[in-house]
Amino acid sequence: MATLQSKTALVTGASRGIGRATAFALSDAGAHVLVHYGHSAQEAESLIAGIHSKGRRADAIKADLGTPDGATLLAKEVRSIVAASD
């Protein structure tokens, strides 16, 4: 994978399974990873801790994409984190 330094990656459903592996791979490539989760807060925090232990950046975002305003709330949080990173 190419270097992703100075890039931000949002991984939806990142707390478990393929999403978790993807988040680690993006982190290893240098991306600031935004870990989205719906209900698995403990798994998301474990992932964040694992990324931080490698000296990489990651933040967790809770959003229920099954609700009418879930995607809007997720986008708002992503914009907020990205703006604070600049």
VMD Tcl script that draws the C-alpha trace (Angstrom):
set ca {
  {0.00 0.00 0.00}
  {1.26 3.48 -0.82}
  {2.06 5.91 1.93}
  {-0.95 7.71 3.34}
  {0.90 10.29 5.42}
  {-1.19 13.47 5.87}
  {-4.34 11.59 4.81}
  {-7.43 10.72 6.83}
  {-9.32 7.48 6.31}
  {-12.84 6.75 7.54}
  {-13.57 3.06 8.05}
  {-17.21 2.28 8.75}
  {-17.86 -0.78 10.86}
  {-14.20 -0.72 11.85}
  {-14.48 -2.20 15.31}
  {-14.64 -5.83 14.11}
  {-13.74 -8.21 11.30}
  {-12.65 -6.91 7.92}
  {-13.19 -3.31 9.00}
  {-10.78 -3.77 11.90}
  {-8.11 -5.28 9.64}
  {-8.63 -2.46 7.13}
  {-8.24 0.17 9.84}
  {-4.95 -1.38 10.97}
  {-3.67 -1.57 7.38}
  {-4.54 2.08 6.71}
  {-2.89 3.07 9.97}
  {0.24 1.10 9.08}
  {0.35 3.02 5.78}
  {0.36 6.28 7.76}
  {-3.26 7.43 7.64}
  {-5.09 9.09 10.52}
  {-7.87 6.51 10.92}
  {-11.40 7.44 11.92}
  {-12.93 4.32 13.42}
  {-16.70 4.26 12.99}
  {-18.79 1.93 15.11}
  {-22.47 1.53 15.76}
  {-22.73 -0.56 18.92}
  {-19.30 -2.04 19.65}
  {-17.71 0.68 21.77}
  {-15.38 -1.68 23.64}
  {-14.04 -3.19 20.41}
  {-13.60 0.27 18.88}
  {-11.64 1.50 21.90}
  {-9.47 -1.62 21.74}
  {-8.72 -0.88 18.08}
  {-7.89 2.76 18.87}
  {-5.54 1.62 21.65}
  {-3.84 -0.81 19.26}
  {-3.30 1.91 16.67}
  {-2.03 4.36 19.30}
  {0.39 1.72 20.63}
  {2.08 1.80 17.21}
  {2.49 5.57 17.46}
  {-0.28 6.22 14.92}
  {-3.33 8.49 15.00}
  {-6.90 7.26 15.35}
  {-10.23 8.51 16.67}
  {-13.50 6.68 17.30}
  {-16.86 7.90 16.06}
  {-20.15 6.39 17.19}
  {-23.02 6.66 14.73}
  {-25.99 4.40 14.08}
  {-26.25 4.30 10.30}
  {-29.58 2.52 10.59}
  {-31.29 5.72 11.72}
  {-32.48 8.49 9.37}
  {-29.93 11.01 10.68}
  {-27.06 8.56 11.28}
  {-25.08 9.37 8.15}
  {-25.50 13.10 8.73}
  {-24.21 12.78 12.29}
  {-21.27 10.69 11.11}
  {-20.35 13.27 8.46}
  {-20.59 16.08 11.00}
  {-18.22 14.27 13.38}
  {-15.77 13.49 10.57}
  {-15.69 17.16 9.50}
  {-15.13 18.23 13.10}
  {-12.20 15.87 13.63}
  {-10.60 16.69 10.28}
  {-10.95 20.45 10.89}
  {-9.30 20.08 14.30}
  {-6.43 18.13 12.72}
  {-5.53 20.88 10.26}
}
mol new
graphics top color blue
foreach p $ca { graphics top sphere $p radius 0.5 }
foreach p [lrange $ca 0 end-1] q [lrange $ca 1 end] { graphics top cylinder $p $q radius 0.2 }
display resetview
